[in-house]
Amino acid sequence: MNGIHDMGGMQGFGPVTPEPNEPVFHSDWEGRAFAMNRAMSYAQVWDIDMSRAAIEQLPPQLYLGMSYYEKWAYRLEQLLLARSLVDADEFAAGHALRPGKALPRKLAAADVEKALSRAPFGRPASVPARFAQGARVRTKNIHPPTHTRLPRYARGRVGVIECVRGHHVFPDSVAIGQGENPQWLYTVLFDGRELWGESADPTLKVSIEAFEPYLEPA
């Protein structure tokens, strides 16, 4: 979707300044927000693409004003509300007001290490890959109202297939509850000037991971 989260190539936001010796969490609540998000992901009520889409749907004034883990906490609240696992009056009260609802599974201490790992997203291919290494392709100029992994700055641009990455779960479908819909995934290499214009560094190269539905022959 064309949300405020898709900031690649945008100007006017200032430099990215890494924090020296940055801690994993700046406050205890950030660690709790991380833990609660992981616990609910393990419960299998939603998946990673649905959770990413929930952050993408934040209004710009909230997205730009929130820290990283504030977005995580707000995202979790919205997902819980949308699935009626917690009610608004319970958030307002700061505690449960009625019995909890059953989850598909619950995170136990013995499962924490497994919950922190990612399940493989590769799937057997039912059709051959449309593009081969070295093929010139153009990304489609799409503007879906829902989740997509194709960044805005790379749409409608010509690049070269650098690598065929296999057949994987398609996030665009999973995020809106339409199943895995596996697709071929490619690394596509672009010249910087193809993306940013003649004023770009002529030595710059940019690669992205792009699913087959995003691409057409150039």
N, C-alpha and C positions, 0 to 999 in steps of 0.2 A: 504494500500500500504506500501511497505517497504521504507518509507521516513525518512529523518533526524528527523522529529517530533516524531518518535516512539522511545523514548529514555529510556523507562523503562528497568531497569536492566543493562544499559550500564555503563561502568566505564571510568574514565579519565577526567570527567567534573568537578571534585571538589565537595565540599559539597554544599548543599542547605542552604543558610544563610538567614533566614527571616530578613526583615528590621524592626527594632523597630518603633512602631507608624507609620507604613507606610501610607501615604495619599492615598485616592482613586485614585487621578490623581497627577502625579508629575509636569505636565505642563498643561496649558490651552488647547494646541492642542490635548492632549490625550482625554480630555473630548469631544472635537469636533469630534475626530475620532470615539469615542464610539457612540455619538449621530447620526452621519451620517450612521454608520453601522446599528444601530437600525432602523433608518428611512427607509433605503432601504430594510431591512428585512421585515418591515411592509408592504412595497409596493408589496410584494409577487411576485417579479421577480425571486427570488431564495429562497431556504429554508436553514435551519441551517446546514444540512449535506453537501449541496453544498458549503456553506461558509467555513465549516471546511476543506473540501477537497481542497479548493483553497489555504489555508495556508499550507497544507501538500505538495503541489506541489512546494513550494518555493525551489529554489536551495540551497544546504547545506550552501554555503558560505554566502548567504543572511540570511537564517534562523538563523544561529548561531551568526550573527553580528547584528541582529535587536532586539530592545526591544519589549515587549509584544504589545504595541499599534502601534509601527511601522509595525508589522506584520498585524495588523488590517487595517491600512491605505493602505498598499500595496495590501492586499487582496481585499479591496473595489475597488481600482483602476483597478485591473485585472478583477474583475467581471463586472464592468461597461464597460470596453473596450470589453470584450468578447461578451457582449450583445448589443454593439453599442449604448449604452445610452450616452456615452461620447467618443469623439475621441481623439487620441494621441496629435493632435495639440492643442486641448483645454486644456489638462493637461499642455502642454509646455507653453501655453500662460497664464495660471492661471485664465482663465475666459471662459465663453461660447462664441463660435464663430458662432453659428447657433441656431435656435429655438430648445427648448427641446422636447423630445419625451414623449408621453402619458404613464402613469404608470397605472397598474390595480387599485391602490388606493394610496392615499397620507396620510402621517401622519399629523394629526391636533393636536393642543394643548389638546383638550378634549380626545384624544385617547392615550396619552403618557403612562398612567398607564397600559392600556391594552397592549401596545406595549412592555412593560417591563416584562410582564408575559409570561409564556410558555403555548401554547395550549396542551391539553392532547394528548399523543401519543398512548394510549391504543386503541385497536380495537377488535370487536367481533371475537371470534375464530371460524373457519370453520372446524378445525380438533382438536382432543385431543392432549394434550402435549405428546411428545414421552418419556420424562423422568420424574421420580417422585423424591421427596425429598429422599435423602439417596443413590440414584443410583450413581455408579461409571461411570465416563465418561472420554474420552480422547478428548482433543481439536485437531482439524485437523491441520496439518502442511501446511497451505495455504499461498500463496504469491501473492495475487491479485495485479494487477497494478493500481487499483482504491481504493477508500475509504473502510476501514473496521474498525470495533470496537474491533477486536480481537488483543490484543497487541502481539508483536513479541515474548516477553520473555515467554508467556504462550502457545505457539503453540506446539503441539505434547506432551502435558503433561497430566498426569492423576490426576483427582480431584474428588470431591464428590458434588453432587447437594445439596446445602444448602437450597435453596428456589426456588419455581417457581414464577416468577414475573408477569406472565400474558402474553397477546398476544399484541405485539406492532409493530408499523411501523418499517421496517427494514432499518436502515440508509445506508447500503451498496447499496441497490437498489435505494433509493431516491437520493443519491448523484450523481448518473449518469443518472438521468432522466428516470428511469424504473419503477416509481410508488411506492406506499407504500409497497406492497408485505409483509404484516404483518407476523411476526414469533413469536414463543414462546421465552420468555426471562427467563434466569435462573441466580441465584447467584451460582457460582462454587467455592468451597473452596479447596485450594492446600496446601500441606505441603511445607515449605520453601525449604527443600532439594530437593523436586521434581522439583522446579523451578531453584534453584541456585547451586545444587550439595552438596556433603558431607561436604563442608567447611561452609555451611550456618548454622545459628543459629537453633538448633533442635527444639526450642520452637516457631519458627516463622510460622505463618499462613497467607496466602494471599488469598483474595477473589476477584473475578472479576465478572462483569455482562457479560454473554455470550449468544448470540442468538443460537437457535437450529441448524441452518445450520453449525455452527462452531463445533458441537459436534457429537461424535459417542460413542457407548457403549464401555467400557473398559474391 
